[in-house]
Amino acid sequence: SGVNAIESIAKEVSDCLAKVSRDEVEHAVTLLDGATRVFVAGAGRSALGVRGFGMRLMHLGLTTYVVGETTTPGIGSGDVLVIGSGSGRTASLLSSAKKARALGASLLLVTIDPSSPIGQLADFVIRVPAPSPKASGGGESSSVQPMGSLFEQSLFILLDALIVMLMEKREINAADMFGRHANLE
């Protein structure tokens, strides 16, 4: 039934995130806190999670851009590219990762597979141990859900946790952030 599906999914996400390395998360917060600018990239449903993360980084006062938008400038030294990719091998994201590294930017990858091509380029990786038909190194958690759903849900919540940690580190509260909320809606 629907209620059982909700309970199963909530438990899957909780169990998956419980296995994420706290050290990897702390390293990511330090990297983001020191960034000149943050660029975010993902494909498919993962793109939705990283776009939401980019929005919250902007609310925190960080200069943030979504890769592929018409107003996104060039990346360079001091900048951080955050990629959300379950497989860590999506061709367009791999191309962005290579270019960012060649231009001196740091790379943070959230993925199922740290040994993936993008994982090998990354300065920092947060491993999310969700199953995926497209990634090797998955399967620590099983899922009743199709395809990469568990990774994508875990990605969104994990990135929100990074926001909470950055809020604490920078001593910024929700009221401060709301002042940067969109007002042309």
C-alpha positions in Angstrom: 0.0 0.0 0.0 1.0 3.7 -0.3 1.7 4.1 3.4 4.1 1.1 3.4 5.8 2.6 0.3 6.3 5.9 2.2 7.7 4.2 5.2 10.0 2.0 3.1 11.4 4.9 1.2 11.9 7.0 4.3 13.8 4.1 6.0 15.9 3.5 2.8 17.0 7.2 2.7 17.7 7.2 6.5 19.7 3.9 6.3 21.6 5.1 3.2 22.6 8.5 4.7 23.6 6.8 8.0 26.5 5.2 6.0 27.8 8.4 4.5 31.3 9.3 5.9 31.1 12.2 8.4 34.7 13.0 7.5 33.8 13.4 3.8 31.0 15.7 4.8 33.2 17.8 7.0 35.8 18.1 4.2 33.1 19.3 1.8 31.9 22.0 4.2 35.4 23.3 4.6 36.0 23.3 0.9 32.7 25.2 0.2 33.3 27.6 3.0 36.6 28.7 1.5 35.3 28.9 -2.1 35.5 32.1 -4.1 32.5 31.0 -6.1 30.5 27.7 -6.3 29.3 26.2 -9.5 26.9 23.3 -9.4 26.2 20.6 -12.1 24.2 17.4 -12.5 22.1 15.6 -15.1 18.6 14.3 -14.9 17.0 14.1 -11.5 20.4 14.7 -9.8 20.4 18.1 -11.6 17.3 19.0 -9.6 19.1 18.3 -6.3 22.2 20.3 -7.2 20.1 23.2 -8.5 18.2 23.3 -5.1 21.6 23.3 -3.4 22.8 26.2 -5.6 19.8 28.1 -4.5 20.4 27.6 -0.8 24.1 28.5 -1.3 22.9 31.8 -2.8 20.6 32.3 0.2 23.7 31.8 2.4 25.4 34.6 0.5 27.8 32.6 -1.5 28.3 33.5 -5.2 26.8 30.5 -6.9 26.1 29.5 -10.5 24.3 26.6 -12.2 26.5 25.1 -15.0 24.7 25.5 -18.4 22.7 28.6 -17.5 23.1 31.6 -19.9 24.3 33.9 -17.1 27.0 31.5 -15.7 30.5 32.9 -16.1 33.7 31.0 -16.7 35.2 29.0 -13.8 38.7 29.5 -12.4 41.1 29.2 -9.6 39.6 29.5 -6.2 36.2 28.3 -7.4 34.6 25.0 -6.6 32.6 22.8 -9.0 30.1 20.6 -7.2 28.8 17.7 -9.3 26.0 15.3 -8.2 26.3 12.1 -10.3 25.3 8.7 -9.1 27.4 6.9 -11.7 30.2 9.5 -11.8 30.6 8.8 -15.5 28.0 11.0 -17.3 29.8 12.3 -20.4 28.8 16.0 -20.2 29.6 16.1 -16.4 33.0 14.4 -17.0 33.8 17.0 -19.7 32.9 19.8 -17.2 35.0 18.2 -14.5 38.1 18.0 -16.8 37.7 21.6 -17.9 37.2 22.9 -14.3 40.3 21.0 -13.1 42.4 22.3 -16.1 41.3 25.9 -15.2 42.4 25.5 -11.6 39.0 25.0 -9.9 38.5 22.4 -7.1 36.0 19.6 -7.7 33.6 18.1 -5.2 31.7 15.0 -6.4 28.7 13.4 -4.6 28.4 9.9 -6.1 27.8 6.2 -5.6 31.2 5.4 -7.2 34.3 7.2 -6.0 36.4 5.2 -8.4 34.5 6.5 -11.4 36.1 8.7 -14.0 34.8 11.9 -12.3 35.7 10.5 -8.9 39.3 10.1 -10.1 39.5 13.8 -11.0 37.8 15.0 -7.8 39.6 16.7 -5.0 36.9 15.6 -2.6 34.2 12.9 -2.9 31.2 12.2 -0.8 30.1 8.6 -1.3 26.4 7.8 -1.1 26.1 4.0 -0.9 22.9 3.7 -2.9 22.2 1.0 -5.5 22.2 2.0 -9.2 22.0 0.2 -12.5 24.6 2.7 -13.9 27.3 2.7 -11.2 29.7 0.2 -10.0 30.4 0.3 -6.3 26.7 0.6 -5.4 24.6 -2.1 -3.7 25.5 -1.5 -0.1 21.9 -0.4 0.3 19.0 -2.1 -1.5 15.9 -0.3 -2.7 12.3 -1.0 -3.5 12.5 2.1 -5.8 13.4 2.2 -9.5 16.7 3.2 -11.0 18.6 6.0 -9.1 15.8 7.2 -6.9 17.4 6.4 -3.6 20.6 8.2 -4.7 18.7 11.3 -5.9 16.7 11.6 -2.7 19.8 11.0 -0.5 21.7 13.6 -2.6 19.0 16.3 -2.0 18.9 15.7 1.8 22.7 15.4 2.1 23.2 18.7 0.3 20.6 20.3 2.6 22.6 19.0 5.5 25.7 20.7 4.1 23.7 24.0 4.1 22.8 23.5 7.8 26.5 22.9 8.6 27.5 26.0 6.6 24.8 28.0 8.4 26.4 27.0 11.7 29.9 27.6 10.6 29.1 31.1 9.3 26.7 31.9 12.1 23.9 32.6 9.6 20.2 32.0 10.5 17.1 31.4 8.4 16.0 35.0 8.7 19.4 36.2 7.3 18.9 33.8 4.4 15.3 34.9 3.7 16.5 38.4 3.0 18.1 36.9 -0.2 15.0 35.0 -1.2 13.6 35.7 -4.7 11.1 38.6 -4.7 10.0 38.7 -8.4 7.9 35.5 -8.1 
